Amino acid sequence: MSLTALAFLAAYFGCLFRAFSKDPKWGLYAYLLAFYAHPIGRWWGQSLPDLRWSFLAAFVTLVAVFFSKKKGRWLSSKESKYYLVFLLYLLAQYLWVLNSAFHTIFVLLVVKYFILILLIQQCLKTKEDVIGFIICNALGALYFGYLGYSYGGGRLEGVGGPGVESANGLGQHLAILLVMSSYLLLIKIGRIKYLLIFSVLIILNTIMLTESRGALLSLVLTGVVAIFFVPPSVKKIFFSLAILGAIAFSMLMGPQIVERFKSTQKSSLGEIQDKSAASRLVIIKAQFEIFKEKPLLGQGHRTTLILSPFHIPQDYLTKVKAGQQVVQRRASHNFLMGMLTDHGIIGVTIYALISLSLFKSLLKVRKVIKAEAKVDNELLLIQVGLCLGFVCYLIAGMFSNNKIFEIAVWLVALIPIINRLLEQSLTRNQNAN
């Protein structure tokens, strides 16, 4: 057994032990360790027992929560209730879905995510808990950066954790995490800030290695939005870090990325040179036709993949292995269109309620900043980072279907926690006056 495998086992089971002996949140740390290390997909993991590492960590955390004296109210946030309604709607869709096997994969994933939302909201109670969770993610991403450093060349594929194995998936996951982590540089977190600065730079470099245009565009556009949510107390340091970030961004952007962006421009014949980029528009047009077949209810998970041969020209289809056969299909590359074809207007409306609730939290921060209300500024900064992380997720989803991304679920769980702490801080300050 390798030293890496031994180190993983020591850290993993050490966290699970502390989940019972000290605090259930350590079970979440074990879960994040399994997500980022992903032993099943690593060479050093071949010597480990065939365990479902993420499931075991979640199960142990759930048991630890039930035995904990600090147990709170389940379904304590609007977002978790909306997510439960979304899950119930997915179950109802079994009555008319095109492929129940595909749909079951997504249903089981949403069940897992729903339980995860509840666990995060039960385990993380304080500002320090949320900061610790974000830092653990940033440190976990360092491992992806290490794998990227030793990568053989070309786009960084296959080094991410579950659901983010592709270059686009990994790039978008890290872009969202970069937004969340960067705001911790504006608060007092002790000496670990130096490690966090190093992590942020490594994350940015790893995003560049993925050469994901969607991830980079979402970062830039989220940065523009961020200008409108800067508390006066950190304005100078915010713009100083933003300038340094822009310099690092330009220095790390290699010629391959520039060429990928250039390939999206139209040729003298009026055609987009990059077939991958051109196919996005073709797929969206086809998805609109698919959506019109059952606009209200949708037709179940992966509808675009199933119906693509009937709506997308063969030149834009790709070979996909289905059992022993190789067929030509094309999956969705747009979050909104994927949701519309899969779950219809009803499903999109339910998810929109979750998104609008999170946007309200961001607007509430803006309101507090403009009113110059006395509140814990660190909570404000953490909340801005989390909310803008969700904005980054939605923007990135316009370039690649990120419907199954787990990091979005973490944000759905974390934002209400900070929202509650902000309300408590405001109330304390009002009572003190």
Helices and strands as residue ranges (DSSP letters): H 3-21, H 25-37, G 39-41, G 43-47, H 53-67, H 78-92, G 93-95, H 100-123, H 127-149, H 167-182, G 183-186, H 192-210, H 213-226, G 227-229, G 232-234, H 235-252, H 255-262, H 275-293, H 303-311, G 314-316, E 318-322, E 325-329, H 335-371, H 377-396, H 406-432
